[in-house]
Amino acid sequence: MKKVEAIIKPFKLDEVKESLNEIGIQGITISEVKGFGRQKGHTELYRGAEYVVDFIPKIKLEIIVGDSILPQVIEAIEKSAKTGRIGDGKIFVTNVEEVIRIRTGETGEDAL
């Protein structure tokens, strides 16, 4: 099993969610996060004063999937989150040792 974490632009969330639903992903955890990469933030104007926004609002998706569906999940996120501009985000994939469904006690991929 793998944990897929994706940092995406907030306005792309619905497109990514629909793409994942189409390939059969049922569970997603979503967090509103802030950060920066190469973008390094930007400046904004408020009541005539210019100020720097260091941390850009992003959405973080967390999905646990079986190894067999991993390539489809990555492709779905990549295609639906891409705008072609700086700040599109990143996808991280890590190993998951064990998953346990608290309600039933199911383990492994049965718990997904």
Rosetta silent file (secondary structure, phi, psi, omega in degrees, C-alpha in Angstrom):
SEQUENCE: MKKVEAIIKPFKLDEVKESLNEIGIQGITISEVKGFGRQKGHTELYRGAEYVVDFIPKIKLEIIVGDSILPQVIEAIEKSAKTGRIGDGKIFVTNVEEVIRIRTGETGEDAL
SCORE:     score description
SCORE:     0.000 S_00000001
   1 L     0.000  152.212 -178.471    0.000    0.000    0.000 S_00000001
   2 E  -130.541  150.931  171.826    1.059    3.571   -0.667 S_00000001
   3 E  -107.028  123.092  178.230    0.193    6.977    0.726 S_00000001
   4 E  -105.777  120.682  175.111   -0.184    9.616   -1.961 S_00000001
   5 E  -114.415  128.484 -179.747    0.089   13.210   -0.766 S_00000001
   6 E  -127.955  132.538  173.953   -0.580   15.927   -3.298 S_00000001
   7 E  -104.758  119.476 -174.883   -0.236   19.670   -2.839 S_00000001
   8 E  -132.785  168.649  174.710   -2.435   21.439   -5.396 S_00000001
   9 L   -72.442  140.190 -175.978   -3.956   24.829   -6.162 S_00000001
  10 H   -55.993  -38.787 -176.931   -7.273   25.309   -4.321 S_00000001
  11 H   -72.314   -7.763  179.028   -9.358   25.959   -7.450 S_00000001
  12 H   -93.490   -3.109 -174.850   -8.268   22.581   -8.886 S_00000001
  13 H   -57.645  -48.007 -177.554   -9.764   20.543   -6.018 S_00000001
  14 H   -61.768  -41.620  179.006  -13.083   19.727   -7.710 S_00000001
  15 H   -63.086  -43.863 -179.689  -11.389   18.587  -10.921 S_00000001
  16 H   -64.903  -44.678 -179.819   -8.955   16.351   -9.003 S_00000001
  17 H   -60.026  -43.727  178.301  -11.747   14.902   -6.852 S_00000001
  18 H   -63.399  -41.844  178.573  -13.840   14.069   -9.939 S_00000001
  19 H   -61.797  -41.578  179.585  -10.851   12.415  -11.650 S_00000001
  20 H   -69.300  -37.162  177.130  -10.190   10.272   -8.582 S_00000001
  21 H   -62.680  -38.167 -179.359  -13.871    9.314   -8.299 S_00000001
  22 H   -61.835  -30.711  179.945  -13.818    8.166  -11.942 S_00000001
  23 L   -96.271    5.579  172.427  -11.065    5.626  -11.207 S_00000001
  24 L    97.072   13.017  177.371  -12.808    4.347   -8.079 S_00000001
  25 L   -77.753  126.198 -175.530  -11.073    6.174   -5.226 S_00000001
  26 L  -105.323  -29.405 -175.740  -13.536    6.448   -2.351 S_00000001
  27 L  -117.596  126.522  178.602  -11.564    7.957    0.519 S_00000001
  28 L  -138.911  137.596  171.637   -9.661   11.234    0.464 S_00000001
  29 E  -107.635  130.830 -176.842   -8.477   13.460    3.300 S_00000001
  30 E  -122.601  134.741  176.946   -8.223   17.129    2.409 S_00000001
  31 E  -129.613  144.138  171.475   -6.480   19.895    4.374 S_00000001
  32 E   -88.618  122.969 -176.880   -6.126   23.586    3.703 S_00000001
  33 E  -129.343  169.851  174.810   -2.437   24.385    3.999 S_00000001
  34 E  -132.344  146.817  178.706   -0.069   27.251    3.226 S_00000001
  35 E  -177.949 -176.045  175.324    3.435   27.136    1.861 S_00000001
  36 L  -152.945  155.639  175.243    5.783   28.162   -0.898 S_00000001
  37 L  -129.271 -122.992  178.305    8.283   26.630   -3.254 S_00000001
  38 L   -66.272  -21.897 -179.184    9.883   28.304   -6.228 S_00000001
  39 L   -60.832  -37.593  178.759    6.988   30.739   -6.251 S_00000001
  40 L    59.243   23.905  179.210    8.368   32.465   -3.123 S_00000001
  41 L    81.038 -170.215  179.735    5.055   34.215   -2.473 S_00000001
  42 E  -158.136  169.443  178.826    3.856   37.407   -4.094 S_00000001
  43 E  -102.952  145.931  177.091    3.016   41.031   -3.358 S_00000001
  44 E  -130.317  161.683  179.855   -0.512   42.386   -3.038 S_00000001
  45 E  -111.956  127.739  177.866   -1.999   45.836   -2.738 S_00000001
  46 E  -134.919  115.502 -178.770   -4.381   46.682    0.124 S_00000001
  47 L    51.071   42.749  176.391   -5.721   50.218    0.531 S_00000001
  48 L    84.011   -8.628  179.517   -2.791   51.622   -1.351 S_00000001
  49 E  -103.110  135.322  178.937   -0.169   49.781    0.705 S_00000001
  50 E   -92.478  135.822  177.210    1.871   46.996   -0.831 S_00000001
  51 E  -140.771  158.236 -175.581    2.601   43.943    1.289 S_00000001
  52 E   -97.672  130.506  172.946    4.237   40.558    0.761 S_00000001
  53 E  -100.118  104.824 -176.650    2.283   37.299    1.017 S_00000001
  54 L   -75.232  -41.531 -175.275    4.967   34.750    1.938 S_00000001
  55 L  -107.412  125.391 -177.528    2.784   31.659    2.176 S_00000001
  56 E   -91.133  134.502  176.741    0.463   30.741   -0.675 S_00000001
  57 E   -66.178  134.864  178.719   -2.821   28.931    0.147 S_00000001
  58 E  -138.591  171.320  173.714   -2.830   25.349   -1.143 S_00000001
  59 E  -117.085  135.013  176.838   -4.843   22.151   -0.723 S_00000001
  60 E  -111.816  122.365  176.372   -3.224   18.959    0.543 S_00000001
  61 E  -102.288  139.012  174.026   -4.802   15.652   -0.465 S_00000001
  62 E  -127.692  126.197 -176.599   -3.952   12.412    1.314 S_00000001
  63 E  -137.700  131.524  173.078   -4.997    9.089   -0.201 S_00000001
  64 E  -102.800  125.750 -176.687   -4.038    5.535    0.765 S_00000001
  65 E  -134.761  160.491  172.948   -4.169    3.166   -2.210 S_00000001
  66 L   -73.463  155.810 -177.935   -3.157   -0.319   -3.197 S_00000001
  67 H   -58.902  -32.811 -174.760    0.012   -0.731   -5.234 S_00000001
  68 H   -68.119  -31.594 -176.515   -1.947   -1.867   -8.304 S_00000001
  69 H   -96.485   -4.970 -176.475   -3.941    1.377   -8.682 S_00000001
  70 H   -52.697  -49.571 -178.886   -1.076    3.753   -7.797 S_00000001
  71 H   -58.888  -37.460  179.350   -0.088    4.669  -11.405 S_00000001
  72 H   -66.784  -38.937  179.644   -3.723    5.554  -12.233 S_00000001
  73 H   -65.155  -46.960  179.662   -4.019    7.742   -9.131 S_00000001
  74 H   -60.882  -44.864 -179.516   -0.825    9.635   -9.918 S_00000001
  75 H   -63.557  -41.754 -179.825   -1.878   10.143  -13.535 S_00000001
  76 H   -62.776  -44.205  179.461   -5.357   11.350  -12.522 S_00000001
  77 H   -66.168  -46.383 -177.529   -3.954   13.907  -10.075 S_00000001
  78 H   -58.788  -48.012 -176.814   -1.245   15.044  -12.461 S_00000001
  79 H   -68.928  -41.124 -174.228   -3.601   15.608  -15.399 S_00000001
  80 H   -82.214  -21.325 -178.799   -6.414   17.272  -13.463 S_00000001
  81 H   -94.209  -10.812 -173.833   -4.238   19.537  -11.271 S_00000001
  82 L   -77.692  130.095  171.464   -1.958   20.812  -14.031 S_00000001
  83 L  -113.491  -18.314 -177.919   -2.296   24.388  -15.244 S_00000001
  84 L    89.076    0.769  179.905    1.169   24.626  -16.777 S_00000001
  85 L  -110.199  163.310  179.618    2.089   27.575  -14.585 S_00000001
  86 L   -59.423  142.492  178.487    4.416   27.836  -11.606 S_00000001
  87 L    92.743   12.224  179.183    2.880   26.658   -8.337 S_00000001
  88 L   -63.662  -26.967  176.082    0.920   23.684   -9.703 S_00000001
  89 L   116.647 -167.472 -177.514    2.142   21.610   -6.765 S_00000001
  90 E  -144.058  159.346  173.932    3.780   18.286   -6.049 S_00000001
  91 E  -123.131  130.150  177.947    2.876   14.632   -5.500 S_00000001
  92 E  -117.624  137.463  178.527    4.618   12.561   -2.830 S_00000001
  93 E  -123.937  126.140  178.382    4.370    8.773   -2.582 S_00000001
  94 E  -131.316  158.998  177.737    5.385    6.876    0.562 S_00000001
  95 E   -76.425  146.583  175.055    5.012    3.312    1.793 S_00000001
  96 L  -117.870  122.053 -178.495    2.279    2.437    4.291 S_00000001
  97 L   -70.351  -47.054 -173.952    3.078   -0.419    6.655 S_00000001
  98 L  -154.752  148.248  173.170   -0.430   -1.159    7.896 S_00000001
  99 L  -129.036  134.357  179.658   -4.003    0.113    7.784 S_00000001
 100 E  -131.470  125.098  175.219   -6.591   -0.845   10.388 S_00000001
 101 L   -82.759  118.399 -174.319  -10.278    0.053   10.220 S_00000001
 102 L   -61.873  -44.222 -175.633  -11.191    0.914   13.801 S_00000001
 103 L   -60.016  -44.595 -172.731  -14.891    0.009   13.522 S_00000001
 104 L  -108.212  -17.654 -176.661  -14.447   -3.552   12.185 S_00000001
 105 L    83.631    4.056  177.801  -10.834   -4.396   12.911 S_00000001
 106 L   -62.038  148.997 -178.848  -10.164   -5.105    9.233 S_00000001
 107 E  -127.770  166.091  176.867   -6.522   -4.755    8.220 S_00000001
 108 H    65.687 -148.808 -177.528   -4.513   -4.168    5.065 S_00000001
 109 H   -65.885  -21.823  175.896   -6.258   -3.414    1.778 S_00000001
 110 H   -64.043  -27.954 -178.475   -9.556   -4.730    3.230 S_00000001
 111 H   -78.432  -15.207 -179.432   -9.521   -1.712    5.549 S_00000001
 112 L   -75.868    0.000    0.000   -9.356    0.713    2.634 S_00000001
